[in-house]
Amino acid sequence: MPTYTFRCKECGEEYTVFTSYSKVEEVRCPRCSSKEKERVYRKVSFSVQGGSSSCGGNCSGCSGCG
């Protein structure tokens, strides 16, 4: 099941829930029980290791150099 983070429009509480997309509208704030919410999006970072690289090997910053 996906994870969703919301901010309550009534009390400002930020909370995360695990639920299916079809049940998102039923989710209530754990603090005030309001259904009025907005979705909070977070930046996600990741790195890819292995495979081919076009790195010249002289940057001394990436884990692929060495």
mmCIF file of the N, C-alpha and C atoms, coordinates in Angstrom:
data_MODEL
# 
_entry.id   MODEL 
# 
loop_
_atom_site.group_PDB 
_atom_site.id 
_atom_site.type_symbol 
_atom_site.label_atom_id 
_atom_site.label_alt_id 
_atom_site.label_comp_id 
_atom_site.label_asym_id 
_atom_site.label_entity_id 
_atom_site.label_seq_id 
_atom_site.pdbx_PDB_ins_code 
_atom_site.Cartn_x 
_atom_site.Cartn_y 
_atom_site.Cartn_z 
_atom_site.occupancy 
_atom_site.B_iso_or_equiv 
_atom_site.pdbx_formal_charge 
_atom_site.auth_seq_id 
_atom_site.auth_comp_id 
_atom_site.auth_asym_id 
_atom_site.auth_atom_id 
_atom_site.pdbx_PDB_model_num 
ATOM 1   N N  . MET A 1 1  ? 0.833   -1.182 0.000   1.00 0.00 ? 1  MET A N  1 
ATOM 2   C CA . MET A 1 1  ? 0.000   0.000  0.000   1.00 0.00 ? 1  MET A CA 1 
ATOM 3   C C  . MET A 1 1  ? 0.880   1.249  0.000   1.00 0.00 ? 1  MET A C  1 
ATOM 4   N N  . PRO A 1 2  ? 0.448   2.267  -0.689  1.00 0.00 ? 2  PRO A N  1 
ATOM 5   C CA . PRO A 1 2  ? 1.226   3.508  -0.729  1.00 0.00 ? 2  PRO A CA 1 
ATOM 6   C C  . PRO A 1 2  ? 1.155   4.297  0.581   1.00 0.00 ? 2  PRO A C  1 
ATOM 7   N N  . THR A 1 3  ? 2.137   5.151  0.764   1.00 0.00 ? 3  THR A N  1 
ATOM 8   C CA . THR A 1 3  ? 2.190   6.053  1.906   1.00 0.00 ? 3  THR A CA 1 
ATOM 9   C C  . THR A 1 3  ? 1.824   7.447  1.426   1.00 0.00 ? 3  THR A C  1 
ATOM 10  N N  . TYR A 1 4  ? 0.934   8.118  2.148   1.00 0.00 ? 4  TYR A N  1 
ATOM 11  C CA . TYR A 1 4  ? 0.522   9.475  1.823   1.00 0.00 ? 4  TYR A CA 1 
ATOM 12  C C  . TYR A 1 4  ? 0.756   10.365 3.038   1.00 0.00 ? 4  TYR A C  1 
ATOM 13  N N  . THR A 1 5  ? 1.262   11.572 2.793   1.00 0.00 ? 5  THR A N  1 
ATOM 14  C CA . THR A 1 5  ? 1.423   12.556 3.858   1.00 0.00 ? 5  THR A CA 1 
ATOM 15  C C  . THR A 1 5  ? 0.465   13.700 3.576   1.00 0.00 ? 5  THR A C  1 
ATOM 16  N N  . PHE A 1 6  ? -0.268  14.093 4.606   1.00 0.00 ? 6  PHE A N  1 
ATOM 17  C CA . PHE A 1 6  ? -1.256  15.160 4.489   1.00 0.00 ? 6  PHE A CA 1 
ATOM 18  C C  . PHE A 1 6  ? -1.038  16.222 5.545   1.00 0.00 ? 6  PHE A C  1 
ATOM 19  N N  . ARG A 1 7  ? -1.589  17.419 5.295   1.00 0.00 ? 7  ARG A N  1 
ATOM 20  C CA . ARG A 1 7  ? -1.662  18.481 6.289   1.00 0.00 ? 7  ARG A CA 1 
ATOM 21  C C  . ARG A 1 7  ? -3.136  18.842 6.420   1.00 0.00 ? 7  ARG A C  1 
ATOM 22  N N  . CYS A 1 8  ? -3.626  18.811 7.643   1.00 0.00 ? 8  CYS A N  1 
ATOM 23  C CA . CYS A 1 8  ? -5.027  19.108 7.913   1.00 0.00 ? 8  CYS A CA 1 
ATOM 24  C C  . CYS A 1 8  ? -5.299  20.591 7.678   1.00 0.00 ? 8  CYS A C  1 
ATOM 25  N N  . LYS A 1 9  ? -6.368  20.902 6.953   1.00 0.00 ? 9  LYS A N  1 
ATOM 26  C CA . LYS A 1 9  ? -6.745  22.288 6.694   1.00 0.00 ? 9  LYS A CA 1 
ATOM 27  C C  . LYS A 1 9  ? -7.428  22.934 7.891   1.00 0.00 ? 9  LYS A C  1 
ATOM 28  N N  . GLU A 1 10 ? -7.886  22.134 8.827   1.00 0.00 ? 10 GLU A N  1 
ATOM 29  C CA . GLU A 1 10 ? -8.578  22.667 10.011  1.00 0.00 ? 10 GLU A CA 1 
ATOM 30  C C  . GLU A 1 10 ? -7.598  23.015 11.131  1.00 0.00 ? 10 GLU A C  1 
ATOM 31  N N  . CYS A 1 11 ? -6.716  22.082 11.487  1.00 0.00 ? 11 CYS A N  1 
ATOM 32  C CA . CYS A 1 11 ? -5.845  22.297 12.656  1.00 0.00 ? 11 CYS A CA 1 
ATOM 33  C C  . CYS A 1 11 ? -4.359  22.386 12.312  1.00 0.00 ? 11 CYS A C  1 
ATOM 34  N N  . GLY A 1 12 ? -3.967  22.073 11.051  1.00 0.00 ? 12 GLY A N  1 
ATOM 35  C CA . GLY A 1 12 ? -2.572  22.175 10.640  1.00 0.00 ? 12 GLY A CA 1 
ATOM 36  C C  . GLY A 1 12 ? -1.712  20.956 10.934  1.00 0.00 ? 12 GLY A C  1 
ATOM 37  N N  . GLU A 1 13 ? -2.298  19.936 11.530  1.00 0.00 ? 13 GLU A N  1 
ATOM 38  C CA . GLU A 1 13 ? -1.564  18.703 11.843  1.00 0.00 ? 13 GLU A CA 1 
ATOM 39  C C  . GLU A 1 13 ? -1.038  18.064 10.555  1.00 0.00 ? 13 GLU A C  1 
ATOM 40  N N  . GLU A 1 14 ? 0.229   17.632 10.571  1.00 0.00 ? 14 GLU A N  1 
ATOM 41  C CA . GLU A 1 14 ? 0.794   16.903 9.443   1.00 0.00 ? 14 GLU A CA 1 
ATOM 42  C C  . GLU A 1 14 ? 0.883   15.438 9.837   1.00 0.00 ? 14 GLU A C  1 
ATOM 43  N N  . TYR A 1 15 ? 0.404   14.549 8.987   1.00 0.00 ? 15 TYR A N  1 
ATOM 44  C CA . TYR A 1 15 ? 0.358   13.132 9.331   1.00 0.00 ? 15 TYR A CA 1 
ATOM 45  C C  . TYR A 1 15 ? 0.550   12.268 8.093   1.00 0.00 ? 15 TYR A C  1 
ATOM 46  N N  . THR A 1 16 ? 1.012   11.056 8.324   1.00 0.00 ? 16 THR A N  1 
ATOM 47  C CA . THR A 1 16 ? 1.270   10.091 7.256   1.00 0.00 ? 16 THR A CA 1 
ATOM 48  C C  . THR A 1 16 ? 0.401   8.869  7.466   1.00 0.00 ? 16 THR A C  1 
ATOM 49  N N  . VAL A 1 17 ? -0.189  8.383  6.377   1.00 0.00 ? 17 VAL A N  1 
ATOM 50  C CA . VAL A 1 17 ? -1.039  7.193  6.452   1.00 0.00 ? 17 VAL A CA 1 
ATOM 51  C C  . VAL A 1 17 ? -0.651  6.206  5.353   1.00 0.00 ? 17 VAL A C  1 
ATOM 52  N N  . PHE A 1 18 ? -0.902  4.934  5.605   1.00 0.00 ? 18 PHE A N  1 
ATOM 53  C CA . PHE A 1 18 ? -0.747  3.866  4.619   1.00 0.00 ? 18 PHE A CA 1 
ATOM 54  C C  . PHE A 1 18 ? -2.153  3.452  4.220   1.00 0.00 ? 18 PHE A C  1 
ATOM 55  N N  . THR A 1 19 ? -2.524  3.709  2.990   1.00 0.00 ? 19 THR A N  1 
ATOM 56  C CA . THR A 1 19 ? -3.868  3.365  2.533   1.00 0.00 ? 19 THR A CA 1 
ATOM 57  C C  . THR A 1 19 ? -3.883  3.235  1.020   1.00 0.00 ? 19 THR A C  1 
ATOM 58  N N  . SER A 1 20 ? -4.882  2.598  0.504   1.00 0.00 ? 20 SER A N  1 
ATOM 59  C CA . SER A 1 20 ? -5.023  2.493  -0.945  1.00 0.00 ? 20 SER A CA 1 
ATOM 60  C C  . SER A 1 20 ? -5.550  3.815  -1.500  1.00 0.00 ? 20 SER A C  1 
ATOM 61  N N  . TYR A 1 21 ? -5.276  4.061  -2.766  1.00 0.00 ? 21 TYR A N  1 
ATOM 62  C CA . TYR A 1 21 ? -5.708  5.300  -3.407  1.00 0.00 ? 21 TYR A CA 1 
ATOM 63  C C  . TYR A 1 21 ? -7.224  5.471  -3.332  1.00 0.00 ? 21 TYR A C  1 
ATOM 64  N N  . SER A 1 22 ? -7.942  4.382  -3.437  1.00 0.00 ? 22 SER A N  1 
ATOM 65  C CA . SER A 1 22 ? -9.405  4.456  -3.424  1.00 0.00 ? 22 SER A CA 1 
ATOM 66  C C  . SER A 1 22 ? -9.972  4.869  -2.064  1.00 0.00 ? 22 SER A C  1 
ATOM 67  N N  . LYS A 1 23 ? -9.168  4.812  -1.014  1.00 0.00 ? 23 LYS A N  1 
ATOM 68  C CA . LYS A 1 23 ? -9.648  5.165  0.326   1.00 0.00 ? 23 LYS A CA 1 
ATOM 69  C C  . LYS A 1 23 ? -9.084  6.486  0.846   1.00 0.00 ? 23 LYS A C  1 
ATOM 70  N N  . VAL A 1 24 ? -8.348  7.214  0.022   1.00 0.00 ? 24 VAL A N  1 
ATOM 71  C CA . VAL A 1 24 ? -7.731  8.474  0.441   1.00 0.00 ? 24 VAL A CA 1 
ATOM 72  C C  . VAL A 1 24 ? -8.777  9.476  0.932   1.00 0.00 ? 24 VAL A C  1 
ATOM 73  N N  . GLU A 1 25 ? -9.914  9.555  0.276   1.00 0.00 ? 25 GLU A N  1 
ATOM 74  C CA . GLU A 1 25 ? -10.961 10.520 0.660   1.00 0.00 ? 25 GLU A CA 1 
ATOM 75  C C  . GLU A 1 25 ? -11.529 10.235 2.054   1.00 0.00 ? 25 GLU A C  1 
ATOM 76  N N  . GLU A 1 26 ? -11.438 9.015  2.520   1.00 0.00 ? 26 GLU A N  1 
ATOM 77  C CA . GLU A 1 26 ? -11.972 8.644  3.836   1.00 0.00 ? 26 GLU A CA 1 
ATOM 78  C C  . GLU A 1 26 ? -11.022 8.968  4.996   1.00 0.00 ? 26 GLU A C  1 
ATOM 79  N N  . VAL A 1 27 ? -9.766  9.276  4.674   1.00 0.00 ? 27 VAL A N  1 
ATOM 80  C CA . VAL A 1 27 ? -8.761  9.522  5.709   1.00 0.00 ? 27 VAL A CA 1 
ATOM 81  C C  . VAL A 1 27 ? -9.127  10.763 6.514   1.00 0.00 ? 27 VAL A C  1 
ATOM 82  N N  . ARG A 1 28 ? -9.019  10.633 7.843   1.00 0.00 ? 28 ARG A N  1 
ATOM 83  C CA . ARG A 1 28 ? -9.322  11.740 8.759   1.00 0.00 ? 28 ARG A CA 1 
ATOM 84  C C  . ARG A 1 28 ? -8.079  12.128 9.542   1.00 0.00 ? 28 ARG A C  1 
ATOM 85  N N  . CYS A 1 29 ? -8.019  13.376 9.946   1.00 0.00 ? 29 CYS A N  1 
ATOM 86  C CA . CYS A 1 29 ? -6.918  13.884 10.759  1.00 0.00 ? 29 CYS A CA 1 
ATOM 87  C C  . CYS A 1 29 ? -6.920  13.173 12.112  1.00 0.00 ? 29 CYS A C  1 
ATOM 88  N N  . PRO A 1 30 ? -5.767  12.703 12.562  1.00 0.00 ? 30 PRO A N  1 
ATOM 89  C CA . PRO A 1 30 ? -5.712  12.018 13.856  1.00 0.00 ? 30 PRO A CA 1 
ATOM 90  C C  . PRO A 1 30 ? -5.926  12.961 15.048  1.00 0.00 ? 30 PRO A C  1 
ATOM 91  N N  . ARG A 1 31 ? -5.749  14.262 14.846  1.00 0.00 ? 31 ARG A N  1 
ATOM 92  C CA . ARG A 1 31 ? -5.916  15.217 15.940  1.00 0.00 ? 31 ARG A CA 1 
ATOM 93  C C  . ARG A 1 31 ? -7.360  15.703 16.070  1.00 0.00 ? 31 ARG A C  1 
ATOM 94  N N  . CYS A 1 32 ? -7.970  16.122 14.946  1.00 0.00 ? 32 CYS A N  1 
ATOM 95  C CA . CYS A 1 32 ? -9.302  16.742 15.033  1.00 0.00 ? 32 CYS A CA 1 
ATOM 96  C C  . CYS A 1 32 ? -10.391 15.993 14.265  1.00 0.00 ? 32 CYS A C  1 
ATOM 97  N N  . SER A 1 33 ? -10.041 14.920 13.575  1.00 0.00 ? 33 SER A N  1 
ATOM 98  C CA . SER A 1 33 ? -10.968 14.065 12.817  1.00 0.00 ? 33 SER A CA 1 
ATOM 99  C C  . SER A 1 33 ? -11.551 14.707 11.566  1.00 0.00 ? 33 SER A C  1 
ATOM 100 N N  . SER A 1 34 ? -10.985 15.814 11.123  1.00 0.00 ? 34 SER A N  1 
ATOM 101 C CA . SER A 1 34 ? -11.464 16.466 9.900   1.00 0.00 ? 34 SER A CA 1 
ATOM 102 C C  . SER A 1 34 ? -11.036 15.667 8.677   1.00 0.00 ? 34 SER A C  1 
ATOM 103 N N  . LYS A 1 35 ? -11.856 15.693 7.636   1.00 0.00 ? 35 LYS A N  1 
ATOM 104 C CA . LYS A 1 35 ? -11.501 15.090 6.354   1.00 0.00 ? 35 LYS A CA 1 
ATOM 105 C C  . LYS A 1 35 ? -10.872 16.121 5.414   1.00 0.00 ? 35 LYS A C  1 
ATOM 106 N N  . GLU A 1 36 ? -10.861 17.399 5.819   1.00 0.00 ? 36 GLU A N  1 
ATOM 107 C CA . GLU A 1 36 ? -10.311 18.473 4.993   1.00 0.00 ? 36 GLU A CA 1 
ATOM 108 C C  . GLU A 1 36 ? -8.792  18.453 5.103   1.00 0.00 ? 36 GLU A C  1 
ATOM 109 N N  . LYS A 1 37 ? -8.119  18.121 3.989   1.00 0.00 ? 37 LYS A N  1 
ATOM 110 C CA . LYS A 1 37 ? -6.676  17.952 4.014   1.00 0.00 ? 37 LYS A CA 1 
ATOM 111 C C  . LYS A 1 37 ? -6.077  18.328 2.676   1.00 0.00 ? 37 LYS A C  1 
ATOM 112 N N  . GLU A 1 38 ? -4.766  18.551 2.693   1.00 0.00 ? 38 GLU A N  1 
ATOM 113 C CA . GLU A 1 38 ? -4.027  18.761 1.458   1.00 0.00 ? 38 GLU A CA 1 
ATOM 114 C C  . GLU A 1 38 ? -2.836  17.825 1.460   1.00 0.00 ? 38 GLU A C  1 
ATOM 115 N N  . ARG A 1 39 ? -2.468  17.369 0.309   1.00 0.00 ? 39 ARG A N  1 
ATOM 116 C CA . ARG A 1 39 ? -1.359  16.429 0.177   1.00 0.00 ? 39 ARG A CA 1 
ATOM 117 C C  . ARG A 1 39 ? -0.048  17.172 0.334   1.00 0.00 ? 39 ARG A C  1 
ATOM 118 N N  . VAL A 1 40 ? 0.893   16.575 1.049   1.00 0.00 ? 40 VAL A N  1 
ATOM 119 C CA . VAL A 1 40 ? 2.227   17.130 1.235   1.00 0.00 ? 40 VAL A CA 1 
ATOM 120 C C  . VAL A 1 40 ? 3.189   16.281 0.412   1.00 0.00 ? 40 VAL A C  1 
ATOM 121 N N  . TYR A 1 41 ? 3.960   16.930 -0.440  1.00 0.00 ? 41 TYR A N  1 
ATOM 122 C CA . TYR A 1 41 ? 4.927   16.223 -1.279  1.00 0.00 ? 41 TYR A CA 1 
ATOM 123 C C  . TYR A 1 41 ? 6.319   16.512 -0.768  1.00 0.00 ? 41 TYR A C  1 
ATOM 124 N N  . ARG A 1 42 ? 7.147   15.499 -0.703  1.00 0.00 ? 42 ARG A N  1 
ATOM 125 C CA . ARG A 1 42 ? 8.523   15.617 -0.229  1.00 0.00 ? 42 ARG A CA 1 
ATOM 126 C C  . ARG A 1 42 ? 9.484   15.296 -1.373  1.00 0.00 ? 42 ARG A C  1 
ATOM 127 N N  . LYS A 1 43 ? 10.641  15.935 -1.336  1.00 0.00 ? 43 LYS A N  1 
ATOM 128 C CA . LYS A 1 43 ? 11.687  15.595 -2.289  1.00 0.00 ? 43 LYS A CA 1 
ATOM 129 C C  . LYS A 1 43 ? 12.247  14.228 -1.929  1.00 0.00 ? 43 LYS A C  1 
ATOM 130 N N  . VAL A 1 44 ? 12.548  13.450 -2.932  1.00 0.00 ? 44 VAL A N  1 
ATOM 131 C CA . VAL A 1 44 ? 13.160  12.146 -2.729  1.00 0.00 ? 44 VAL A CA 1 
ATOM 132 C C  . VAL A 1 44 ? 14.443  12.130 -3.536  1.00 0.00 ? 44 VAL A C  1 
ATOM 133 N N  . SER A 1 45 ? 15.524  11.723 -2.910  1.00 0.00 ? 45 SER A N  1 
ATOM 134 C CA . SER A 1 45 ? 16.782  11.620 -3.641  1.00 0.00 ? 45 SER A CA 1 
ATOM 135 C C  . SER A 1 45 ? 17.243  10.167 -3.652  1.00 0.00 ? 45 SER A C  1 
ATOM 136 N N  . PHE A 1 46 ? 17.941  9.810  -4.688  1.00 0.00 ? 46 PHE A N  1 
ATOM 137 C CA . PHE A 1 46 ? 18.454  8.451  -4.795  1.00 0.00 ? 46 PHE A CA 1 
ATOM 138 C C  . PHE A 1 46 ? 19.695  8.473  -5.672  1.00 0.00 ? 46 PHE A C  1 
ATOM 139 N N  . SER A 1 47 ? 20.471  7.429  -5.590  1.00 0.00 ? 47 SER A N  1 
ATOM 140 C CA . SER A 1 47 ? 21.633  7.303  -6.451  1.00 0.00 ? 47 SER A CA 1 
ATOM 141 C C  . SER A 1 47 ? 21.609  5.927  -7.097  1.00 0.00 ? 47 SER A C  1 
ATOM 142 N N  . VAL A 1 48 ? 22.154  5.862  -8.277  1.00 0.00 ? 48 VAL A N  1 
ATOM 143 C CA . VAL A 1 48 ? 22.213  4.612  -9.012  1.00 0.00 ? 48 VAL A CA 1 
ATOM 144 C C  . VAL A 1 48 ? 23.654  4.129  -8.975  1.00 0.00 ? 48 VAL A C  1 
ATOM 145 N N  . GLN A 1 49 ? 23.849  2.888  -8.565  1.00 0.00 ? 49 GLN A N  1 
ATOM 146 C CA . GLN A 1 49 ? 25.190  2.327  -8.513  1.00 0.00 ? 49 GLN A CA 1 
ATOM 147 C C  . GLN A 1 49 ? 25.304  1.205  -9.521  1.00 0.00 ? 49 GLN A C  1 
ATOM 148 N N  . GLY A 1 50 ? 26.488  1.040  -10.046 1.00 0.00 ? 50 GLY A N  1 
ATOM 149 C CA . GLY A 1 50 ? 26.722  -0.014 -11.027 1.00 0.00 ? 50 GLY A CA 1 
ATOM 150 C C  . GLY A 1 50 ? 26.391  0.468  -12.425 1.00 0.00 ? 50 GLY A C  1 
ATOM 151 N N  . GLY A 1 51 ? 26.507  -0.422 -13.376 1.00 0.00 ? 51 GLY A N  1 
ATOM 152 C CA . GLY A 1 51 ? 26.218  -0.050 -14.752 1.00 0.00 ? 51 GLY A CA 1 
ATOM 153 C C  . GLY A 1 51 ? 27.327  0.796  -15.338 1.00 0.00 ? 51 GLY A C  1 
ATOM 154 N N  . SER A 1 52 ? 27.123  1.285  -16.535 1.00 0.00 ? 52 SER A N  1 
ATOM 155 C CA . SER A 1 52 ? 28.141  2.089  -17.192 1.00 0.00 ? 52 SER A CA 1 
ATOM 156 C C  . SER A 1 52 ? 28.012  3.544  -16.780 1.00 0.00 ? 52 SER A C  1 
ATOM 157 N N  . SER A 1 53 ? 29.100  4.251  -16.860 1.00 0.00 ? 53 SER A N  1 
ATOM 158 C CA . SER A 1 53 ? 29.131  5.649  -16.468 1.00 0.00 ? 53 SER A CA 1 
ATOM 159 C C  . SER A 1 53 ? 29.992  6.428  -17.436 1.00 0.00 ? 53 SER A C  1 
ATOM 160 N N  . SER A 1 54 ? 29.652  7.682  -17.658 1.00 0.00 ? 54 SER A N  1 
ATOM 161 C CA . SER A 1 54 ? 30.468  8.525  -18.519 1.00 0.00 ? 54 SER A CA 1 
ATOM 162 C C  . SER A 1 54 ? 31.396  9.402  -17.689 1.00 0.00 ? 54 SER A C  1 
ATOM 163 N N  . CYS A 1 55 ? 31.559  9.069  -16.422 1.00 0.00 ? 55 CYS A N  1 
ATOM 164 C CA . CYS A 1 55 ? 32.404  9.835  -15.514 1.00 0.00 ? 55 CYS A CA 1 
ATOM 165 C C  . CYS A 1 55 ? 33.864  9.731  -15.952 1.00 0.00 ? 55 CYS A C  1 
ATOM 166 N N  . GLY A 1 56 ? 34.530  10.861 -15.961 1.00 0.00 ? 56 GLY A N  1 
ATOM 167 C CA . GLY A 1 56 ? 35.941  10.878 -16.344 1.00 0.00 ? 56 GLY A CA 1 
ATOM 168 C C  . GLY A 1 56 ? 36.861  10.383 -15.246 1.00 0.00 ? 56 GLY A C  1 
ATOM 169 N N  . GLY A 1 57 ? 36.346  10.258 -14.031 1.00 0.00 ? 57 GLY A N  1 
ATOM 170 C CA . GLY A 1 57 ? 37.144  9.736  -12.938 1.00 0.00 ? 57 GLY A CA 1 
ATOM 171 C C  . GLY A 1 57 ? 37.998  10.772 -12.227 1.00 0.00 ? 57 GLY A C  1 
ATOM 172 N N  . ASN A 1 58 ? 37.842  12.041 -12.568 1.00 0.00 ? 58 ASN A N  1 
ATOM 173 C CA . ASN A 1 58 ? 38.677  13.055 -11.939 1.00 0.00 ? 58 ASN A CA 1 
ATOM 174 C C  . ASN A 1 58 ? 37.885  14.041 -11.074 1.00 0.00 ? 58 ASN A C  1 
ATOM 175 N N  . CYS A 1 59 ? 36.664  13.728 -10.757 1.00 0.00 ? 59 CYS A N  1 
ATOM 176 C CA . CYS A 1 59 ? 35.858  14.657 -9.954  1.00 0.00 ? 59 CYS A CA 1 
ATOM 177 C C  . CYS A 1 59 ? 36.052  14.427 -8.456  1.00 0.00 ? 59 CYS A C  1 
ATOM 178 N N  . SER A 1 60 ? 36.459  13.270 -8.058  1.00 0.00 ? 60 SER A N  1 
ATOM 179 C CA . SER A 1 60 ? 36.665  12.842 -6.670  1.00 0.00 ? 60 SER A CA 1 
ATOM 180 C C  . SER A 1 60 ? 35.450  13.079 -5.786  1.00 0.00 ? 60 SER A C  1 
ATOM 181 N N  . GLY A 1 61 ? 34.251  13.131 -6.388  1.00 0.00 ? 61 GLY A N  1 
ATOM 182 C CA . GLY A 1 61 ? 33.050  13.372 -5.592  1.00 0.00 ? 61 GLY A CA 1 
ATOM 183 C C  . GLY A 1 61 ? 32.038  12.243 -5.609  1.00 0.00 ? 61 GLY A C  1 
ATOM 184 N N  . CYS A 1 62 ? 32.046  11.425 -6.647  1.00 0.00 ? 62 CYS A N  1 
ATOM 185 C CA . CYS A 1 62 ? 31.030  10.392 -6.721  1.00 0.00 ? 62 CYS A CA 1 
ATOM 186 C C  . CYS A 1 62 ? 31.580  9.053  -6.240  1.00 0.00 ? 62 CYS A C  1 
ATOM 187 N N  . SER A 1 63 ? 30.697  8.174  -5.842  1.00 0.00 ? 63 SER A N  1 
ATOM 188 C CA . SER A 1 63 ? 31.132  6.876  -5.333  1.00 0.00 ? 63 SER A CA 1 
ATOM 189 C C  . SER A 1 63 ? 31.638  5.964  -6.448  1.00 0.00 ? 63 SER A C  1 
ATOM 190 N N  . GLY A 1 64 ? 31.380  6.320  -7.696  1.00 0.00 ? 64 GLY A N  1 
ATOM 191 C CA . GLY A 1 64 ? 31.843  5.503  -8.814  1.00 0.00 ? 64 GLY A CA 1 
ATOM 192 C C  . GLY A 1 64 ? 33.296  5.734  -9.174  1.00 0.00 ? 64 GLY A C  1 
ATOM 193 N N  . CYS A 1 65 ? 33.861  6.824  -8.676  1.00 0.00 ? 65 CYS A N  1 
ATOM 194 C CA . CYS A 1 65 ? 35.262  7.129  -8.969  1.00 0.00 ? 65 CYS A CA 1 
ATOM 195 C C  . CYS A 1 65 ? 36.182  6.389  -8.013  1.00 0.00 ? 65 CYS A C  1 
ATOM 196 N N  . GLY A 1 66 ? 37.303  5.996  -8.479  1.00 0.00 ? 66 GLY A N  1 
ATOM 197 C CA . GLY A 1 66 ? 38.239  5.389  -7.538  1.00 0.00 ? 66 GLY A CA 1 
ATOM 198 C C  . GLY A 1 66 ? 39.174  4.418  -8.107  1.00 0.00 ? 66 GLY A C  1 
# 
